[in-house]
């Protein structure tokens, strides 16, 4: 018996430096064109579109996501792959079914998307945003709440509310985001203010003036922008109750409002709580169910909280007691990892866009390996197949 | 006279005595004067060598023991291991295979461990026989543990200490342990809650047993009385409702109770404004309350979240 055969070693080395083994394995490419759907209107998305991609036109993308709403990596990827496509997934379909079924005379229903970081909550919210836009709803969209809590560009004590803090720059940005998302719709709706807002001795917004005036004032006068946001949200609520418009509130990273601390410090270095922001107050008042003719979709994510509070992705833990009591009763909707169908559809999409060029990845074995390595986790898969 | 001078005279004296003795011997057989005496003649050296006789080591007693001896009388009470009294080839500890185990002699390990050589089955049997005449018959009716617990809910445990010492008293004999099952006290929820707060760690929730240990009085009788007094006071205090107890808020609750909670208030406000309510509303509300309570009390898991979701969907009428 030959124990140490030199031929084996030689053979192994030779195989490593040659493409012989790759050539012998037959590559069966399993790309189908069934991963796309021609149904481009999210209002018609049903269960049979599950796992299919639909593309969003450039104009819609510009209208909805200019001021944020897509995660940075996803947005960059969509630009690289020359077109924004979103997979129709179960949570979004479920949400659309609920929204289609909703009785809008009843108090607004709160939906909470939850799931691990990178499982696609923000993309599902983008899908819902598109739905709301197509359904003719006024969109109140906060792209990522932790931006206000964790990295505020300038937080100043509020003039009007004592012991509260304003976000002048963020508020201007948000008002711009609101007007890009709803500009055309607001012109059509012609909503008017119901009360007079006095900003200073000379500046005031009279009752009965269009809401666009309020938005313009906020965008031009950063000092009053935060209060303009609060006033605008109050006006939208009233307009929704009086059935002049239908409002869809979409907030990503909602649990950051209940975070135990923020990066803002007072002069004596004590930390300002997120509940002491005027913006928090305004958006929490909007997410109460004391109004009708609207819907509220929020997402909770571990990455919106400080590092020590990221143990569980489940909603009660993420919201905390205060947040849970604020939203209760809400409908929790889980955003899970990819199912098998969704996973194959995603791989097909990457292959079709020539983003996944490795020939072995196209085989069933390669797919199985990718599925195992990424654990069907969307963000991990995205990072795994990226050539950089 | 100073002491050093005294010593000087005594030396002189002894030298003169020596000289007289030697002169005597010279007279007998005319022997030569030896100024350096040999070692055997040295008086001081001889004196130092005291007569020392080694005691003989007897062979171990165990060699002579008959096989049918009465072991309990050889080893009647607990004592440290003695190799010569035990006719067994004992050793202690793990021995590597293939290596001869150490013998029982000069083996300190065997002395460190407690042994039960005094508690052989015949010894126990003999002691039981001796005690039997002091015992009364067990009541026939108390044939199960349940009956015993029912008729005798209180259990008092004391310990007696017997050892050979100048006194028969032992301070530890005064300690009294009183145990009672909490369910036998028939408390309502308020009284039970209050009692548990008063007794703190003395209650074991697994076995439902309350344990009171009394040891502050010098006598056992006093301690038994004190333990009974404590139990009485605890129970009667638990049944009282003080005026400040109404101030108990949600944060003070040891469990989440849905009735009177924020969740119930928001639900009522919601239901007032709902245009068309679910047909089986009371049942749906009950299910919802159960799920919210589970959420808070049992901790959150996927199952709980899904149950909560189902109940909210029914509540809001989205399941149609």
Interface residues (C-beta under 8 A of the other chain):
Chain A: X98 X101 X102 X103 X105 X106 X107 X109 X114 X289 X290 X292 X312 X314 X315 X316 X317 X325 X328 X329 X330 X331 X332 X333 X334
Chain B: X262 X263 X266 X267 X269 X270 X273 X274 X275 X276 X288 X292 X295 X296 X300 X301 X302 X305 X308 X309 X312 X313 X315 X316 X317 X318 X320
